[in-house]
Amino acid sequence: MQTINQFLRMKNLLSKHDPESTVLPSAAGSLAHTSLARVRAC
């Protein structure tokens, strides 16, 4: 539990210093556009 608490403390300090930090990735945006090619049914 100590390691998790240290990691969360580090993450919070980094986030406070740099809100754009990617220590923990997050999902953002919309699923309205996809990068997969659409396949037509035959």
C-alpha angles and dihedrals in degrees: 000000000000092000093051091050091050091049093049091048090051091047092050092048091050092046091051091050095041117016090190091060115132099205087126112027117229134197113243135166132036137299090224091104123043132191093219118100113247113240119212118223112243 
